[in-house]
């Protein structure tokens, strides 16, 4: 249960999953995968190394290549982004509605 809670609060970058669980399992290089996906090697490499997020375009390309669904990739990216935003950042806000 603690591991599950940690994953919820600290989800991996989706690029890590692409690199290890997709390319690694399929034995593909970044260049090979990028060519098959129709994106540049630099673009895919930036995502895999966590320097860029999974875009809607890449999510659709992954789905059409048979690797999960675009919605799942976007959900992973959103979860990652939200967790990073919540990490030790103050969000001083005022209520919009005063009762």
N, C-alpha and C positions, 0 to 999 in steps of 0.2 A: 504493500500500500504506500509506503514512503517513497519508493521509486516512482510509482505512478503519480503521486503528488508533486514530486520534483520535476517530472516531465511536463506536468501541467504548468508549473510556475517557471520552468526554465526549458522551454521546448528547443530542440535543435534547429539550427538554420536549415531550411529545406534543401539548400545546396549540399549540405553534408549528406543528406539522404540520397540525393542524386548521385553524388560521387561514390559513396560506399555501397549503397544498396542497389543502385541501378547500374552504373558503369562498372563498378567493381565486380558485381555478380555476373554481368554479361561479358566481362573481359574486354570492354571497349576503352579506347583511349579517349581523352577529351576531344581530340581532333576528329576521330571517327564518329563519335556521338554528335558533335556539332554539325558535321557534314550531313549526317542522317536527319538531324532535326531542322536543318536549313538555317542555322545561326552561325555566327562567327565563333572560332575557337576561343577568342578573347572574351566574348560575351558569356559563353558557357563556363569558362574558367573563373570568371569573376563571381558568378553565382555559386559555383562549387566551393570556392574559397571564402564565401561569406562577404564578399566586397560589394555584391549587388543582390537584390532580391529576385524572386521568381515573378516575372511580369505576367499579366494576363496572356500576352502573346506566347511566351514560353510555356505557360501552363497548357494552353491549347495544343501547342506542338507536342508536348509530352503525352497528352491524352491521345492525340492522333497517331503517335508512335507506339501506342499500346502500353504506356506506363502510367497507370492510375487515371484519375479524372482531373480535368482542369479545376473543378470546384475543390477537390481535395488538396491540390497544390496551392491554390489561393488561400484555403483555410489554414494550411500549415504556415504560409507566409504571414498571414494576418495574426495568427497566434504568436509567432516569433516576434513580430513587430510590436504587438501589444505588450508582451512580456518585457521587451527592452524598454519600452516607454514607461512602464510601471516601476522598473528597477531604480530605487532610491531617488526618484525625481519628485520634487514637490509639485503639486498641482493646486495652487491656491486659487480657489474659485469662490464666487458669491452665488447664492441661490438665485435662479431666474424668477422664481415665483415666491412671493412672500405671503405666507398664510395669515 
